[in-house]
Amino acid sequence: MGADRAILVETGVEVQPLAVAKVLQAIVAKEAPGLVILGKQAVDDDCNQAGQMLAALLGWPQAAFASKITLSGEHADVTREIDGGLEHLTVKLPAVMTADLRLNEPRYVTLPNIMKAKKKPLENVKPEALGVDITPRLATLKVEEPPKRGAGVKLADVAELVNKLKNEAKVI
């Protein structure tokens, strides 16, 4: 429902997913949580990598795209959506999970809760203080639009489609 305290990692440079995972690894080593829940993917670069990288760095099990989590002792039962319906997983804790948008019901923040949140402790740290090098390891060389697609063609029947695939496209 709410946090008792927060940690803000401040940096002035673009942070790539591996650097995010390493920063979180350092925080996990310091805090020793039993469960780490991250968003499914970043909104800035759409990478969907930090959660999986964090689990690998920690050597912990992971459950990605969780839409429901039930904690039971030393295990967590996780439900996630797949193309054919729902998949149910059980992971041993501690674990890393990434949250699908259906995991919770967002609430609007009320003014009294904003005032209460301002009183909660906020720890500011720099990646260097955690012993993490966040130097970017990838560089974007070029971004360009894909070539324009040609117009579609209406065909009379399946025989004409097969003929075009054999003779013109040469894919059959």
Steps between C-alpha positions, in 0.01 A plus 500: 500500500787735564870527565660578834813638334658538156839499331564739211800422281605827336697519177536756225559256213291253302492172689480182294324183624818321611602801709151513654527130588843553658375795707203292616734209577702727731181620671375142540834402658463790745128458579465117481133488385312175457329614181588758235216624277583711195297637214475286190687739272637851493287774349796687353673226299244215518780254579341244737845392623579634849291244693644202319856637528455564873381142557804368309744722693349391834465134401134517611196346330284735298140524393444750221170667404320415826130587500433339841734412788414292806765460769497174695791438735826461311329496160299733281227387265496719190239523227586656168315543175615310194351474151285199586375615841671502839824337614558419868853491640645433843834659587711466812567821692703718487405574140474776242165570334395740228146634519244497223250786496229273646693433822331782687223753475653850481363749750486876487718665761313712751634822648528357855705208367729738309564689824570172685739390225700822534581401858643160402880471489659524153859382469692654208796300368728520200592188300866560589413473871357156425817399317327478162640625170208624288706600198292423188629195314280536194475787257220565253669559166199572286121488509297497181147421392436169326434515125145582396286198429340460163127499455311176548336309217153343503487154349199321365562160657749263663627369166611851402671543840692173457598601146638838623690330785657249259579717198548856630606470864669160448432397858326172418 
